[in-house]
Amino acid sequence: MLATSSNPFDAKTILEGIRRWVEMETPTEAPDHINRLATLVADGYRGLPATIERVAGHSGCGDHLIVRSSWGQDRPGILVLSHLDTVHPLGFIERLPFRLEGDSAFGPGIYDMKGGAYLAFAAFRQLCANGGRPPLGVTHLYVSDEEIGSPTSRAMIEAEGREAKYVLVTEPARDGGKVVTGRKGVARFEVVIKGLPAHAGTRPGDGRSAIRELANVIQTLEAMSDVSRGVTINVGVAVQQRSTVSASTDTALTPITSSCIFHRSNRERG
């Protein structure tokens, strides 16, 4: 619903819209859920002077949306960049339901980044509806895979960014309301460790445990973090792989292969 009062950004109306988005859980690994929110977002632009392009998701990710104003698309304009996915698993809304406490609102993904994405959504819709036409066109790109590094949307983000004069990302501000002007650089690595199988009870000395070595690697990696320099190391996924052995004998074997994925991040500017 578009605001019709003298204040087009009525707080109650905005909060109700944010609540609807928050209560639609959208973990990155649940593309069907993300697509339902994408449909709600797209429907919000129907009947307005804007075009909607929906890019089908793939590789286990949800759809992406590109919404363009009908004006100002003949020259570089403003790109607003948002993501619809969150890190919270399905069902987390039961543990952290949407609620208001004083001047704060809580709920899964409201900070990162459904609150900011909805504010930009509401502002774009109001801009379309009020009849005014600013000199620059507006494009709002909603992606579905930011929380895992944007593997299916990166090329799209880069292409849209190259065509824009300004790019605004609706991630939250930092302490004190500081505007973030640069994000951390991220590198992702996969470490695979291969051990030597042996019977853990009778011949443990003949084996080499991949899990034990992985534990050593994880501690070494975590020790490389340096918060004072803005460098953080995070081991996000650890997997144990085994050769073809039966479940009944599996626990008696020294683990054969283990792997982990870790991220290295550098400081953002604010």
Sequence and secondary structure as in RCSB ss.txt:
>XXXX:A:sequence
MLATSSNPFDAKTILEGIRRWVEMETPTEAPDHINRLATLVADGYRGLPATIERVAGHSGCGDHLIVRSSWGQDR
PGILVLSHLDTVHPLGFIERLPFRLEGDSAFGPGIYDMKGGAYLAFAAFRQLCANGGRPPLGVTHLYVSDEEIGS
PTSRAMIEAEGREAKYVLVTEPARDGGKVVTGRKGVARFEVVIKGLPAHAGTRPGDGRSAIRELANVIQTLEAMS
DVSRGVTINVGVAVQQRSTVSASTDTALTPITSSCIFHRSNRERG
>XXXX:A:secstr
    SSSSS HHHHHHHHHHHHHS  BTT HHHHHHHHHHHHHTTTTSSEEEEEE   TT   EEEEEESSSTTS
  EEEEEE  BSS TTHHHHS  EEETTEEE TTIIIIIHHHHHHHHHHHHHHHS    SS EEEEEES GGGT 
TTTHHHHHHHHHH SEEEE    BGGGB   B   EEEEEEEEE B  BTTT GGG B HHHHHHHHHHHHHTT 
BGGGTBEEEEEEEEEE  S  HHHHTTB   EEEEEEEEE   B 
